[in-house]
């Protein structure tokens, strides 16, 4: 197994911040049900502009590829698309700081 740790930034659409937070909180468990992620506890945080950042661990590169053809995961990602836009971590103002810090969600 070759686990892969990823960081994802979700910019909430107007009025969708709380819905997005709840989705992110359920994200890892839903991926776990599909046997795609490890048991490592994800980290969830929020930037000053309201973007939600999630750090979690896929089981492998293969698991990431499997997610892209998994019906359950596809449906979940459609839920995300309704409430947020994905943005590069590097676009967050905090990423310019030597010690980038965010507000903890979990």
C-alpha positions in Angstrom: 0.0 0.0 0.0 1.2 3.5 -0.9 -1.0 5.9 0.9 -1.4 9.5 -0.4 -2.1 12.5 1.9 -4.0 15.3 0.1 -5.1 18.8 1.0 -8.3 20.1 -0.6 -9.7 23.6 -0.5 -13.5 24.1 -0.9 -14.7 27.6 -1.4 -18.4 27.8 -0.3 -21.0 29.2 -2.6 -23.0 32.1 -1.2 -25.0 31.0 1.8 -23.7 27.5 1.7 -21.0 27.6 4.4 -22.8 25.5 7.0 -24.0 23.0 4.4 -20.5 22.6 3.2 -19.1 22.1 6.7 -21.5 19.3 7.3 -20.6 17.7 3.9 -16.9 17.9 4.7 -17.5 16.4 8.1 -19.1 13.3 6.5 -16.7 13.1 3.6 -14.1 10.8 5.1 -16.7 8.4 6.5 -18.4 8.1 3.1 -15.1 7.4 1.4 -14.2 4.9 4.1 -17.5 3.0 3.4 -16.1 2.6 -0.2 -12.8 1.3 1.2 -10.8 4.2 -0.5 -9.2 6.0 2.5 -7.2 5.0 5.5 -8.2 5.2 9.2 -6.1 8.3 9.7 -8.4 11.0 11.1 -8.9 13.9 8.7 -8.1 17.4 9.6 -10.7 20.1 8.8 -10.0 23.8 9.0 -11.2 27.2 7.7 -9.3 30.1 6.1 -10.0 33.8 6.8 -12.0 34.0 3.6 -14.3 31.1 4.6 -12.7 28.4 2.5 -12.8 25.0 4.1 -9.6 22.9 3.9 -9.6 19.2 4.4 -6.5 17.0 4.8 -7.0 13.3 4.5 -5.3 10.1 3.4 -6.3 8.0 0.4 -5.2 4.3 0.6 -3.2 4.6 -2.6 -3.0 6.2 -6.0 -5.2 3.4 -7.3 -7.8 4.3 -4.7 -7.9 7.8 -6.1 -8.5 6.5 -9.6 -11.2 4.1 -8.3 -13.0 7.1 -6.7 -13.4 8.6 -10.2 -15.4 5.7 -11.4 -17.3 4.9 -8.2 -21.0 5.8 -8.4 -21.4 6.5 -4.7 -18.4 8.9 -4.7 -19.6 10.5 -7.9 -23.0 11.3 -6.3 -21.2 12.7 -3.2 -19.0 14.9 -5.4 -22.1 16.2 -7.1 -23.4 17.3 -3.7 -20.1 19.2 -3.2 -20.5 20.8 -6.6 -23.8 22.3 -5.5 -22.4 24.0 -2.5 -18.7 24.9 -3.3 -16.0 25.4 -5.8 -12.6 23.8 -5.5 -9.7 26.2 -5.3 -5.9 25.7 -5.1 -4.5 25.9 -1.6 -1.9 28.3 -3.0 -4.6 30.9 -3.7 -5.4 31.2 0.0 -3.8 34.3 1.6 -2.5 32.2 4.5 -0.4 30.0 2.2 2.0 32.9 1.7 2.9 32.8 5.4 5.9 30.7 6.5 3.6 29.1 9.1 0.2 29.1 7.5 -2.5 28.8 10.1 -6.2 28.3 10.0 -9.2 28.0 12.3 -9.9 24.4 13.4 -13.3 22.9 12.5 -12.8 19.4 14.1 
